[in-house]
Amino acid sequence: MERLDRARLADILLNAPGWARVGLTVPDARLRERAADTLAATIVARLNEPATVDRDQLPLPLGGGSATRANETGTSL
């Protein structure tokens, strides 16, 4: 299993079945348990899926390239 980051977990939770998200808040203990089980199953299933890669998305340079150095000197980009 890959490392789970906050954004991916948020996406999984927001796209989980709505009844399960709401079901966590109901007074009925059996329904809360079913909702928690469904959410856990959804998280595990989505984590086991291969991550989708958008081929049209350009990679973000994280090495502190020339744009960062120019910006640090006070010049506009």
C-alpha positions in Angstrom: 0.0 0.0 0.0 1.3 3.5 -0.8 1.7 6.4 1.5 -1.7 8.1 2.2 -1.7 11.9 1.9 -4.3 14.3 3.2 -5.6 15.3 -0.2 -6.1 11.8 -1.4 -7.9 10.8 1.8 -10.2 13.8 1.5 -11.0 12.9 -2.1 -11.8 9.3 -1.1 -14.1 10.4 1.8 -15.9 13.0 -0.4 -16.6 10.4 -3.1 -17.6 7.7 -0.6 -21.3 6.8 -0.6 -23.3 9.7 0.9 -25.4 7.5 3.1 -22.3 6.1 4.8 -20.9 9.6 5.5 -24.2 10.7 7.0 -24.6 7.3 8.7 -21.8 8.0 11.0 -23.9 10.7 12.8 -27.1 8.8 13.3 -28.2 7.7 16.8 -28.7 4.0 15.7 -25.5 2.1 16.7 -26.1 -0.6 14.1 -26.4 1.9 11.3 -23.3 3.7 12.5 -21.3 0.5 12.4 -22.5 -0.3 8.9 -21.6 3.2 7.8 -18.1 2.9 9.3 -17.6 -0.5 7.7 -18.6 0.9 4.3 -16.3 3.9 4.6 -13.4 1.7 5.7 -14.1 -0.7 2.8 -14.3 2.3 0.4 -10.9 3.7 1.6 -9.2 0.3 1.4 -10.6 -0.3 -2.1 -9.6 3.1 -3.4 -6.1 2.9 -1.9 -5.6 -0.4 -3.8 -6.5 1.2 -7.1 -3.6 2.5 -9.2 -3.2 6.2 -8.9 -4.5 8.0 -12.0 -2.1 10.2 -13.8 -3.2 13.1 -15.9 -0.9 13.0 -18.9 -1.9 16.7 -19.7 -0.7 18.0 -16.3 2.7 19.4 -16.4 5.0 18.3 -13.6 5.7 20.9 -10.9 9.4 21.6 -10.5 10.3 21.3 -6.8 14.0 21.9 -7.1 13.9 25.7 -6.5 14.5 26.6 -10.2 15.2 29.9 -11.7 11.7 31.2 -11.1 12.2 30.9 -7.4 15.6 32.5 -7.4 14.2 35.4 -9.6 11.3 35.9 -7.2 13.6 35.9 -4.1 15.7 38.8 -5.6 12.6 40.9 -5.8 12.3 40.9 -9.6 8.9 40.3 -11.2 8.4 37.1 -13.2 
